């Protein structure tokens, strides 16, 4: 069983580390929502507000976790937000509490985001649009 968990996390880490992530965000709701409602709040409101502010598409990956109090909590990786100040990224979430970190090295944030993905493999969402590759990933793909 531990090998499956390790393999699952390694696969997610490999996929996510190939892309350029600018910010790590933690979102929590201030009231009880179902997971689908929480996911829609992130995708339909939060990410759209960010895209409107940035004036281009925003790439994102989110993992959802229930809190002890019954609210949902999410760890997000954001791509395409390098020009946005942390304050604007924080203010775009109006449904609860938020924490934003600018990523100089995204590897620890990726590991943190996927730490519980094995508990419920369906508890994630990923943007359906273009996600920028890192320069290293692009060079690796060209060499292959």
LOVOSE-817581 format. One record per residue: residue in one letter; x, y, z of N, C-alpha, C in turn. Coordinates in Angstrom, 1 decimal, padded with zeros to 4 digits. Example, Ala and Ser with C-alpha at 12.3 -4.5 7.8 and 13.67 -1.06 7.14 Angstrom:
! residues 2
<resn:A; n.u:013.2; n.v:-005.7; n.w:007.8; ca.u:012.3; ca.v:-004.5; ca.w:007.8; c.u:013.2; c.v:-003.3; c.w:007.8>
<resn:S; n.u:012.8; n.v:-002.2; n.w:007.1; ca.u:013.7; ca.v:-001.1; ca.w:007.1; c.u:012.9; c.v:000.0; c.w:007.9>
//
This chain:
! residues 144
<resn:X; n.u:000.8; n.v:-001.2; n.w:000.0; ca.u:000.0; ca.v:000.0; ca.w:000.0; c.u:000.9; c.v:001.3; c.w:000.0>
<resn:X; n.u:001.9; n.v:001.3; n.w:000.8; ca.u:002.8; ca.v:002.4; ca.w:000.9; c.u:003.5; c.v:002.7; c.w:-000.5>
<resn:X; n.u:003.8; n.v:001.7; n.w:-001.2; ca.u:004.4; ca.v:001.8; ca.w:-002.6; c.u:003.4; c.v:002.6; c.w:-003.5>
<resn:X; n.u:002.1; n.v:002.2; n.w:-003.4; ca.u:001.1; ca.v:002.9; ca.w:-004.3; c.u:001.0; c.v:004.4; c.w:-003.9>
<resn:X; n.u:001.0; n.v:004.7; n.w:-002.6; ca.u:001.0; ca.v:006.1; ca.w:-002.2; c.u:002.2; c.v:006.8; c.w:-002.7>
<resn:X; n.u:003.4; n.v:006.2; n.w:-002.5; ca.u:004.6; ca.v:006.9; ca.w:-003.0; c.u:004.6; c.v:007.1; c.w:-004.5>
<resn:X; n.u:004.1; n.v:006.1; n.w:-005.2; ca.u:004.0; ca.v:006.2; ca.w:-006.7; c.u:003.0; c.v:007.3; c.w:-007.1>
<resn:X; n.u:001.9; n.v:007.3; n.w:-006.4; ca.u:000.9; ca.v:008.4; ca.w:-006.7; c.u:001.4; c.v:009.8; c.w:-006.5>
<resn:X; n.u:002.0; n.v:010.0; n.w:-005.3; ca.u:002.6; ca.v:011.3; ca.w:-005.1; c.u:003.8; c.v:011.6; c.w:-006.0>
<resn:X; n.u:004.6; n.v:010.6; n.w:-006.3; ca.u:005.7; ca.v:010.8; ca.w:-007.3; c.u:005.2; c.v:011.2; c.w:-008.7>
<resn:X; n.u:004.1; n.v:010.6; n.w:-009.1; ca.u:003.5; ca.v:010.9; ca.w:-010.4; c.u:003.0; c.v:012.4; c.w:-010.4>
<resn:X; n.u:002.3; n.v:012.7; n.w:-009.4; ca.u:001.8; ca.v:014.1; ca.w:-009.3; c.u:002.9; c.v:015.1; c.w:-009.2>
<resn:X; n.u:003.9; n.v:014.8; n.w:-008.4; ca.u:005.1; ca.v:015.7; ca.w:-008.3; c.u:005.8; c.v:015.9; c.w:-009.7>
<resn:X; n.u:006.0; n.v:014.8; n.w:-010.4; ca.u:006.6; ca.v:014.8; ca.w:-011.7; c.u:005.8; c.v:015.7; c.w:-012.7>
<resn:X; n.u:004.5; n.v:015.5; n.w:-012.7; ca.u:003.7; ca.v:016.3; ca.w:-013.6; c.u:003.7; c.v:017.8; c.w:-013.2>
<resn:X; n.u:003.5; n.v:018.1; n.w:-011.9; ca.u:003.4; ca.v:019.5; ca.w:-011.5; c.u:004.7; c.v:020.2; c.w:-011.6>
<resn:X; n.u:005.8; n.v:019.5; n.w:-011.4; ca.u:007.1; ca.v:020.2; ca.w:-011.3; c.u:007.6; c.v:020.5; c.w:-012.8>
<resn:X; n.u:007.0; n.v:020.1; n.w:-013.8; ca.u:007.3; ca.v:020.4; ca.w:-015.2; c.u:006.8; c.v:021.8; c.w:-015.6>
<resn:X; n.u:005.9; n.v:022.3; n.w:-014.7; ca.u:005.2; ca.v:023.6; ca.w:-015.1; c.u:005.7; c.v:024.7; c.w:-014.2>
<resn:X; n.u:005.5; n.v:025.9; n.w:-014.7; ca.u:005.9; ca.v:027.1; ca.w:-014.0; c.u:004.8; c.v:027.6; c.w:-013.0>
<resn:X; n.u:005.1; n.v:027.6; n.w:-011.7; ca.u:004.1; ca.v:028.1; ca.w:-010.7; c.u:004.7; c.v:029.3; c.w:-010.1>
<resn:X; n.u:003.9; n.v:030.3; n.w:-010.0; ca.u:004.3; ca.v:031.6; ca.w:-009.4; c.u:004.0; c.v:031.8; c.w:-008.0>
<resn:X; n.u:002.8; n.v:031.3; n.w:-007.6; ca.u:002.3; ca.v:031.5; ca.w:-006.2; c.u:001.7; c.v:030.2; c.w:-005.7>
<resn:X; n.u:001.8; n.v:030.1; n.w:-004.3; ca.u:001.2; ca.v:029.0; ca.w:-003.6; c.u:000.1; c.v:029.8; c.w:-002.7>
<resn:X; n.u:-001.1; n.v:029.3; n.w:-002.8; ca.u:-002.2; ca.v:029.9; ca.w:-002.1; c.u:-002.9; c.v:028.9; c.w:-001.2>
<resn:X; n.u:-003.3; n.v:029.3; n.w:000.0; ca.u:-004.2; ca.v:028.5; ca.w:000.8; c.u:-005.5; c.v:029.2; c.w:001.0>
<resn:X; n.u:-006.6; n.v:028.5; n.w:000.7; ca.u:-007.9; ca.v:029.1; ca.w:000.8; c.u:-008.7; c.v:028.3; c.w:001.8>
<resn:X; n.u:-009.5; n.v:029.0; n.w:002.6; ca.u:-010.4; ca.v:028.4; ca.w:003.5; c.u:-011.7; c.v:029.1; c.w:003.5>
<resn:X; n.u:-012.9; n.v:028.4; n.w:003.5; ca.u:-014.2; ca.v:029.1; ca.w:003.5; c.u:-014.5; c.v:029.5; c.w:004.9>
<resn:X; n.u:-015.3; n.v:030.6; n.w:005.0; ca.u:-015.7; ca.v:031.0; ca.w:006.3; c.u:-017.1; c.v:030.4; c.w:006.7>
<resn:X; n.u:-017.7; n.v:029.6; n.w:005.8; ca.u:-018.9; ca.v:028.9; ca.w:006.1; c.u:-018.9; c.v:027.6; c.w:005.4>
<resn:X; n.u:-019.8; n.v:026.7; n.w:005.8; ca.u:-019.8; ca.v:025.3; ca.w:005.3; c.u:-020.3; c.v:025.3; c.w:003.9>
<resn:X; n.u:-019.5; n.v:024.8; n.w:003.0; ca.u:-019.9; ca.v:024.5; ca.w:001.6; c.u:-019.6; c.v:023.1; c.w:001.3>
<resn:X; n.u:-020.3; n.v:022.5; n.w:000.3; ca.u:-019.9; ca.v:021.2; ca.w:-000.2; c.u:-018.7; c.v:021.3; c.w:-001.0>
<resn:X; n.u:-018.0; n.v:020.2; n.w:-001.2; ca.u:-016.8; ca.v:020.2; ca.w:-002.0; c.u:-017.0; c.v:020.8; c.w:-003.4>
<resn:X; n.u:-018.1; n.v:020.4; n.w:-004.1; ca.u:-018.4; ca.v:020.9; ca.w:-005.4; c.u:-018.6; c.v:022.4; c.w:-005.4>
<resn:X; n.u:-019.3; n.v:022.9; n.w:-004.4; ca.u:-019.5; ca.v:024.4; ca.w:-004.3; c.u:-018.2; c.v:025.1; c.w:-004.1>
<resn:X; n.u:-017.4; n.v:024.5; n.w:-003.2; ca.u:-016.1; ca.v:025.1; ca.w:-002.9; c.u:-015.2; c.v:025.1; c.w:-004.2>
<resn:X; n.u:-015.2; n.v:024.0; n.w:-004.9; ca.u:-014.5; ca.v:023.9; ca.w:-006.2; c.u:-015.0; c.v:025.0; c.w:-007.2>
<resn:X; n.u:-016.3; n.v:025.1; n.w:-007.3; ca.u:-016.8; ca.v:026.1; ca.w:-008.2; c.u:-016.5; c.v:027.5; c.w:-007.8>
<resn:X; n.u:-016.5; n.v:027.8; n.w:-006.5; ca.u:-016.1; ca.v:029.1; ca.w:-006.0; c.u:-014.7; c.v:029.4; c.w:-006.4>
<resn:X; n.u:-013.8; n.v:028.5; n.w:-006.3; ca.u:-012.4; ca.v:028.7; ca.w:-006.7; c.u:-012.4; c.v:028.9; c.w:-008.2>
<resn:X; n.u:-012.9; n.v:028.0; n.w:-009.0; ca.u:-012.8; ca.v:028.1; ca.w:-010.5; c.u:-013.6; c.v:029.3; c.w:-011.1>
<resn:X; n.u:-014.9; n.v:029.4; n.w:-010.7; ca.u:-015.8; ca.v:030.3; ca.w:-011.3; c.u:-015.6; c.v:031.8; c.w:-010.8>
<resn:X; n.u:-015.2; n.v:031.9; n.w:-009.5; ca.u:-015.1; ca.v:033.3; ca.w:-009.0; c.u:-013.6; c.v:033.7; c.w:-008.8>
<resn:X; n.u:-012.9; n.v:032.9; n.w:-008.0; ca.u:-011.5; ca.v:033.3; ca.w:-007.6; c.u:-010.6; c.v:033.4; c.w:-008.8>
<resn:X; n.u:-010.5; n.v:032.3; n.w:-009.6; ca.u:-009.6; ca.v:032.2; ca.w:-010.7; c.u:-010.0; c.v:033.2; c.w:-011.8>
<resn:X; n.u:-011.3; n.v:033.4; n.w:-012.0; ca.u:-011.8; ca.v:034.4; ca.w:-013.0; c.u:-011.4; c.v:035.8; c.w:-012.5>
<resn:X; n.u:-011.5; n.v:036.1; n.w:-011.2; ca.u:-011.1; ca.v:037.4; ca.w:-010.8; c.u:-009.6; c.v:037.7; c.w:-011.0>
<resn:X; n.u:-008.8; n.v:036.7; n.w:-010.7; ca.u:-007.4; ca.v:036.8; ca.w:-010.9; c.u:-007.1; c.v:037.0; c.w:-012.4>
<resn:X; n.u:-007.8; n.v:036.2; n.w:-013.3; ca.u:-007.5; ca.v:036.4; ca.w:-014.7; c.u:-007.9; c.v:037.7; c.w:-015.2>
<resn:X; n.u:-009.0; n.v:038.3; n.w:-014.7; ca.u:-009.5; ca.v:039.6; ca.w:-015.1; c.u:-008.4; c.v:040.6; c.w:-014.6>
<resn:X; n.u:-007.9; n.v:040.5; n.w:-013.4; ca.u:-006.9; ca.v:041.4; ca.w:-012.9; c.u:-005.6; c.v:041.3; c.w:-013.7>
<resn:X; n.u:-005.2; n.v:040.1; n.w:-014.0; ca.u:-003.9; ca.v:039.8; ca.w:-014.8; c.u:-004.1; c.v:040.1; c.w:-016.3>
<resn:X; n.u:-005.3; n.v:040.1; n.w:-016.7; ca.u:-005.7; ca.v:040.3; ca.w:-018.1; c.u:-005.1; c.v:039.2; c.w:-019.0>
<resn:X; n.u:-005.1; n.v:038.0; n.w:-018.5; ca.u:-004.8; ca.v:036.8; ca.w:-019.3; c.u:-005.2; c.v:035.6; c.w:-018.4>
<resn:X; n.u:-005.1; n.v:034.4; n.w:-019.1; ca.u:-005.5; ca.v:033.2; ca.w:-018.4; c.u:-004.6; c.v:032.9; c.w:-017.2>
<resn:X; n.u:-005.1; n.v:032.2; n.w:-016.2; ca.u:-004.4; ca.v:031.8; ca.w:-015.0; c.u:-004.4; c.v:030.3; c.w:-015.0>
<resn:X; n.u:-003.2; n.v:029.7; n.w:-014.9; ca.u:-003.2; ca.v:028.2; ca.w:-014.7; c.u:-003.2; c.v:027.9; c.w:-013.2>
<resn:X; n.u:-003.9; n.v:026.8; n.w:-012.8; ca.u:-004.0; ca.v:026.5; ca.w:-011.4; c.u:-004.2; c.v:025.0; c.w:-011.2>
<resn:X; n.u:-003.8; n.v:024.6; n.w:-010.0; ca.u:-003.9; ca.v:023.2; ca.w:-009.5; c.u:-004.4; c.v:023.4; c.w:-008.1>
<resn:X; n.u:-005.4; n.v:022.7; n.w:-007.7; ca.u:-006.0; ca.v:022.8; ca.w:-006.3; c.u:-006.2; c.v:021.4; c.w:-005.7>
<resn:X; n.u:-005.9; n.v:021.2; n.w:-004.5; ca.u:-006.2; ca.v:020.0; ca.w:-003.7; c.u:-007.1; c.v:020.5; c.w:-002.6>
<resn:X; n.u:-008.2; n.v:019.7; n.w:-002.4; ca.u:-009.2; ca.v:020.0; ca.w:-001.4; c.u:-009.1; c.v:019.1; c.w:-000.2>
<resn:X; n.u:-009.2; n.v:019.8; n.w:001.0; ca.u:-009.2; ca.v:019.0; ca.w:002.3; c.u:-010.3; c.v:019.5; c.w:003.2>
<resn:X; n.u:-011.0; n.v:018.6; n.w:003.8; ca.u:-012.0; ca.v:019.1; ca.w:004.8; c.u:-011.3; c.v:019.4; c.w:006.1>
<resn:X; n.u:-011.8; n.v:020.5; n.w:006.8; ca.u:-011.2; ca.v:020.8; ca.w:008.1; c.u:-012.1; c.v:020.2; c.w:009.2>
<resn:X; n.u:-011.6; n.v:020.2; n.w:010.4; ca.u:-012.3; ca.v:019.6; ca.w:011.5; c.u:-013.6; c.v:020.3; c.w:011.8>
<resn:X; n.u:-013.7; n.v:021.6; n.w:011.4; ca.u:-014.9; ca.v:022.4; ca.w:011.7; c.u:-015.9; c.v:022.2; c.w:010.6>
<resn:X; n.u:-015.6; n.v:021.5; n.w:009.5; ca.u:-016.6; ca.v:021.2; ca.w:008.4; c.u:-016.4; c.v:022.1; c.w:007.2>
<resn:X; n.u:-015.6; n.v:023.1; n.w:007.3; ca.u:-015.3; ca.v:024.0; ca.w:006.2; c.u:-014.3; c.v:023.3; c.w:005.3>
<resn:X; n.u:-014.2; n.v:023.8; n.w:004.0; ca.u:-013.2; ca.v:023.2; ca.w:003.1; c.u:-011.9; c.v:024.1; c.w:003.1>
<resn:X; n.u:-010.8; n.v:023.5; n.w:002.8; ca.u:-009.5; ca.v:024.1; ca.w:002.8; c.u:-008.9; c.v:023.7; c.w:001.6>
<resn:X; n.u:-008.2; n.v:024.5; n.w:000.9; ca.u:-007.5; ca.v:024.2; ca.w:-000.4; c.u:-006.1; c.v:024.7; c.w:-000.5>
<resn:X; n.u:-005.2; n.v:023.9; n.w:-001.1; ca.u:-003.9; ca.v:024.4; ca.w:-001.4; c.u:-003.9; c.v:024.5; c.w:-002.9>
<resn:X; n.u:-003.5; n.v:025.7; n.w:-003.4; ca.u:-003.5; ca.v:026.0; ca.w:-004.8; c.u:-002.1; c.v:026.4; c.w:-005.3>
<resn:X; n.u:-001.7; n.v:026.0; n.w:-006.5; ca.u:-000.6; ca.v:026.5; ca.w:-007.2; c.u:-001.1; c.v:027.3; c.w:-008.3>
<resn:X; n.u:-000.6; n.v:028.5; n.w:-008.5; ca.u:-001.0; ca.v:029.4; ca.w:-009.5; c.u:000.1; c.v:029.7; c.w:-010.5>
<resn:X; n.u:-000.2; n.v:029.6; n.w:-011.8; ca.u:000.8; ca.v:030.0; ca.w:-012.8; c.u:000.2; c.v:031.2; c.w:-013.6>
<resn:X; n.u:001.1; n.v:032.0; n.w:-014.1; ca.u:000.7; ca.v:033.2; ca.w:-014.9; c.u:000.4; c.v:034.4; c.w:-014.0>
<resn:X; n.u:000.7; n.v:034.3; n.w:-012.7; ca.u:000.4; ca.v:035.4; ca.w:-011.8; c.u:001.7; c.v:036.1; c.w:-011.3>
<resn:X; n.u:002.8; n.v:036.0; n.w:-012.0; ca.u:004.0; ca.v:036.6; ca.w:-011.6; c.u:003.9; c.v:038.1; c.w:-011.6>
<resn:X; n.u:003.1; n.v:038.7; n.w:-012.3; ca.u:003.0; ca.v:040.2; ca.w:-012.3; c.u:002.0; c.v:040.7; c.w:-011.3>
<resn:X; n.u:001.3; n.v:039.8; n.w:-010.6; ca.u:000.3; ca.v:040.3; ca.w:-009.6; c.u:000.9; c.v:040.4; c.w:-008.2>
<resn:X; n.u:000.6; n.v:041.5; n.w:-007.5; ca.u:001.1; ca.v:041.6; ca.w:-006.1; c.u:000.3; c.v:040.6; c.w:-005.2>
<resn:X; n.u:000.9; n.v:040.1; n.w:-004.2; ca.u:000.3; ca.v:039.2; ca.w:-003.3; c.u:-001.0; c.v:039.7; c.w:-002.7>
<resn:X; n.u:-001.1; n.v:041.0; n.w:-002.5; ca.u:-002.3; ca.v:041.6; ca.w:-001.9; c.u:-003.5; c.v:041.4; c.w:-002.9>
<resn:X; n.u:-003.3; n.v:041.6; n.w:-004.2; ca.u:-004.4; ca.v:041.4; ca.w:-005.1; c.u:-004.8; c.v:039.9; c.w:-005.2>
<resn:X; n.u:-003.8; n.v:039.0; n.w:-005.1; ca.u:-004.2; ca.v:037.6; ca.w:-005.2; c.u:-005.0; c.v:037.2; c.w:-003.9>
<resn:X; n.u:-004.6; n.v:037.8; n.w:-002.8; ca.u:-005.3; ca.v:037.6; ca.w:-001.5; c.u:-006.7; c.v:038.1; c.w:-001.6>
<resn:X; n.u:-006.9; n.v:039.3; n.w:-002.1; ca.u:-008.2; ca.v:040.0; ca.w:-002.1; c.u:-009.2; c.v:039.4; c.w:-003.0>
<resn:X; n.u:-008.7; n.v:038.7; n.w:-004.0; ca.u:-009.6; ca.v:038.0; ca.w:-005.0; c.u:-010.5; c.v:037.0; c.w:-004.4>
<resn:X; n.u:-010.0; n.v:036.4; n.w:-003.2; ca.u:-010.8; ca.v:035.4; ca.w:-002.5; c.u:-011.7; c.v:036.1; c.w:-001.5>
<resn:X; n.u:-013.0; n.v:036.1; n.w:-001.8; ca.u:-014.0; ca.v:036.8; ca.w:-000.9; c.u:-014.8; c.v:035.8; c.w:-000.1>
<resn:X; n.u:-014.6; n.v:034.6; n.w:-000.2; ca.u:-015.4; ca.v:033.6; ca.w:000.5; c.u:-014.8; c.v:033.1; c.w:001.8>
<resn:X; n.u:-013.7; n.v:033.7; n.w:002.2; ca.u:-013.1; ca.v:033.2; ca.w:003.5; c.u:-011.7; c.v:033.8; c.w:003.7>
<resn:X; n.u:-010.9; n.v:032.9; n.w:004.1; ca.u:-009.5; ca.v:033.3; ca.w:004.5; c.u:-008.5; c.v:032.8; c.w:003.5>
<resn:X; n.u:-007.4; n.v:033.6; n.w:003.4; ca.u:-006.4; ca.v:033.2; ca.w:002.4; c.u:-005.0; c.v:033.5; c.w:002.9>
<resn:X; n.u:-004.1; n.v:032.8; n.w:002.3; ca.u:-002.6; ca.v:033.0; ca.w:002.6; c.u:-001.9; c.v:032.8; c.w:001.2>
<resn:X; n.u:-001.0; n.v:033.8; n.w:000.9; ca.u:-000.4; ca.v:033.7; ca.w:-000.4; c.u:001.1; c.v:033.8; c.w:-000.2>
<resn:X; n.u:001.9; n.v:032.9; n.w:-000.9; ca.u:003.3; ca.v:033.0; ca.w:-000.9; c.u:003.8; c.v:033.0; c.w:-002.4>
<resn:X; n.u:004.8; n.v:033.9; n.w:-002.6; ca.u:005.4; ca.v:034.0; ca.w:-003.9; c.u:006.5; c.v:032.9; c.w:-004.0>
<resn:X; n.u:006.5; n.v:032.1; n.w:-005.1; ca.u:007.4; ca.v:031.0; ca.w:-005.2; c.u:008.7; c.v:031.3; c.w:-005.9>
<resn:X; n.u:009.8; n.v:031.2; n.w:-005.2; ca.u:011.1; ca.v:031.3; ca.w:-005.9; c.u:011.5; c.v:029.9; c.w:-006.3>
<resn:X; n.u:011.2; n.v:028.9; n.w:-005.4; ca.u:011.4; ca.v:027.5; ca.w:-005.7; c.u:010.1; c.v:026.8; c.w:-005.5>
<resn:X; n.u:009.4; n.v:026.4; n.w:-006.5; ca.u:008.1; ca.v:025.8; ca.w:-006.3; c.u:008.1; c.v:024.4; c.w:-005.7>
<resn:X; n.u:009.2; n.v:023.7; n.w:-005.7; ca.u:009.2; ca.v:022.3; ca.w:-005.3; c.u:008.6; c.v:022.0; c.w:-003.9>
<resn:X; n.u:009.0; n.v:022.8; n.w:-002.8; ca.u:008.4; ca.v:022.6; ca.w:-001.5; c.u:006.9; c.v:022.8; c.w:-001.6>
<resn:X; n.u:006.4; n.v:023.8; n.w:-002.3; ca.u:005.0; ca.v:024.1; ca.w:-002.4; c.u:004.2; c.v:022.9; c.w:-003.1>
<resn:X; n.u:004.9; n.v:022.4; n.w:-004.1; ca.u:004.3; ca.v:021.2; ca.w:-004.8; c.u:004.1; c.v:020.0; c.w:-003.9>
<resn:X; n.u:005.2; n.v:019.8; n.w:-003.1; ca.u:005.2; ca.v:018.6; ca.w:-002.2; c.u:004.1; c.v:018.9; c.w:-001.1>
<resn:X; n.u:004.0; n.v:020.1; n.w:-000.6; ca.u:003.0; ca.v:020.4; ca.w:000.4; c.u:001.6; c.v:020.3; c.w:-000.2>
<resn:X; n.u:001.4; n.v:020.7; n.w:-001.4; ca.u:000.0; ca.v:020.7; ca.w:-002.0; c.u:-000.5; c.v:019.2; c.w:-002.2>
<resn:X; n.u:000.4; n.v:018.3; n.w:-002.5; ca.u:000.0; ca.v:016.9; ca.w:-002.8; c.u:000.2; c.v:016.0; c.w:-001.6>
<resn:X; n.u:000.5; n.v:016.5; n.w:-000.4; ca.u:000.8; ca.v:015.7; ca.w:000.7; c.u:-000.3; c.v:014.7; c.w:001.1>
<resn:X; n.u:-001.6; n.v:015.1; n.w:000.9; ca.u:-002.7; ca.v:014.3; ca.w:001.3; c.u:-003.5; c.v:013.8; c.w:000.1>
<resn:X; n.u:-003.0; n.v:013.9; n.w:-001.1; ca.u:-003.7; ca.v:013.6; ca.w:-002.3; c.u:-004.1; c.v:012.1; c.w:-002.3>
<resn:X; n.u:-003.3; n.v:011.3; n.w:-001.6; ca.u:-003.6; ca.v:009.8; ca.w:-001.5; c.u:-004.8; c.v:009.5; c.w:-000.7>
<resn:X; n.u:-005.2; n.v:010.4; n.w:000.2; ca.u:-006.4; ca.v:010.1; ca.w:001.1; c.u:-007.7; c.v:010.1; c.w:000.2>
<resn:X; n.u:-007.8; n.v:011.0; n.w:-000.7; ca.u:-008.9; ca.v:011.0; ca.w:-001.6; c.u:-008.4; c.v:011.4; c.w:-003.0>
<resn:X; n.u:-008.1; n.v:010.5; n.w:-003.9; ca.u:-007.5; ca.v:010.8; ca.w:-005.2; c.u:-008.4; c.v:011.7; c.w:-006.1>
<resn:X; n.u:-009.6; n.v:011.8; n.w:-005.7; ca.u:-010.5; ca.v:012.7; ca.w:-006.5; c.u:-010.6; c.v:014.1; c.w:-005.9>
<resn:X; n.u:-009.8; n.v:014.4; n.w:-004.9; ca.u:-010.0; ca.v:015.7; ca.w:-004.3; c.u:-009.1; c.v:016.8; c.w:-004.8>
<resn:X; n.u:-009.0; n.v:016.8; n.w:-006.1; ca.u:-008.2; ca.v:017.9; ca.w:-006.8; c.u:-008.9; c.v:018.4; c.w:-008.0>
<resn:X; n.u:-008.5; n.v:019.6; n.w:-008.4; ca.u:-009.0; ca.v:020.2; ca.w:-009.6; c.u:-007.8; c.v:020.8; c.w:-010.3>
<resn:X; n.u:-007.8; n.v:020.8; n.w:-011.6; ca.u:-006.7; ca.v:021.4; ca.w:-012.5; c.u:-007.3; c.v:022.2; c.w:-013.6>
<resn:X; n.u:-006.7; n.v:023.3; n.w:-013.8; ca.u:-007.2; ca.v:024.2; ca.w:-014.9; c.u:-007.2; c.v:023.4; c.w:-016.2>
<resn:X; n.u:-008.1; n.v:023.7; n.w:-017.0; ca.u:-008.3; ca.v:023.0; ca.w:-018.3; c.u:-007.6; c.v:023.7; c.w:-019.4>
<resn:X; n.u:-006.9; n.v:024.8; n.w:-019.1; ca.u:-006.3; ca.v:025.7; ca.w:-020.1; c.u:-004.8; c.v:025.5; c.w:-020.0>
<resn:X; n.u:-004.1; n.v:026.1; n.w:-020.9; ca.u:-002.6; ca.v:026.1; ca.w:-021.0; c.u:-002.0; c.v:026.4; c.w:-019.7>
<resn:X; n.u:-001.0; n.v:025.5; n.w:-019.3; ca.u:-000.2; ca.v:025.7; ca.w:-018.1; c.u:001.3; c.v:025.9; c.w:-018.6>
<resn:X; n.u:001.9; n.v:027.0; n.w:-018.4; ca.u:003.3; ca.v:027.1; ca.w:-018.9; c.u:004.3; c.v:026.1; c.w:-018.3>
<resn:X; n.u:005.1; n.v:025.6; n.w:-019.2; ca.u:006.2; ca.v:024.7; ca.w:-018.8; c.u:007.3; c.v:025.5; c.w:-018.3>
<resn:X; n.u:008.1; n.v:024.9; n.w:-017.4; ca.u:009.3; ca.v:025.5; ca.w:-016.9; c.u:010.3; c.v:025.4; c.w:-018.0>
<resn:X; n.u:011.3; n.v:026.3; n.w:-018.0; ca.u:012.4; ca.v:026.3; ca.w:-019.0; c.u:013.1; c.v:024.9; c.w:-019.0>
<resn:X; n.u:013.3; n.v:024.3; n.w:-017.9; ca.u:014.0; ca.v:023.0; ca.w:-017.8; c.u:013.1; c.v:021.9; c.w:-018.5>
<resn:X; n.u:011.8; n.v:021.9; n.w:-018.2; ca.u:010.9; ca.v:021.0; ca.w:-018.8; c.u:010.9; c.v:021.1; c.w:-020.3>
<resn:X; n.u:010.9; n.v:022.4; n.w:-020.8; ca.u:010.8; ca.v:022.7; ca.w:-022.2; c.u:012.1; c.v:022.1; c.w:-022.9>
<resn:X; n.u:013.2; n.v:022.3; n.w:-022.3; ca.u:014.5; ca.v:021.9; ca.w:-022.9; c.u:014.6; c.v:020.3; c.w:-022.9>
<resn:X; n.u:014.0; n.v:019.7; n.w:-021.8; ca.u:014.0; ca.v:018.2; ca.w:-021.7; c.u:013.1; c.v:017.7; c.w:-022.8>
<resn:X; n.u:011.9; n.v:018.3; n.w:-023.1; ca.u:011.0; ca.v:017.8; ca.w:-024.2; c.u:011.7; c.v:018.0; c.w:-025.5>
<resn:X; n.u:012.4; n.v:019.1; n.w:-025.8; ca.u:013.0; ca.v:019.3; ca.w:-027.1; c.u:014.1; c.v:018.3; c.w:-027.3>
<resn:X; n.u:014.8; n.v:017.9; n.w:-026.3; ca.u:016.0; ca.v:017.0; ca.w:-026.4; c.u:015.5; c.v:015.6; c.w:-026.7>
<resn:X; n.u:014.2; n.v:015.3; n.w:-026.3; ca.u:013.7; ca.v:013.9; ca.w:-026.4; c.u:013.3; c.v:013.6; c.w:-027.9>
//
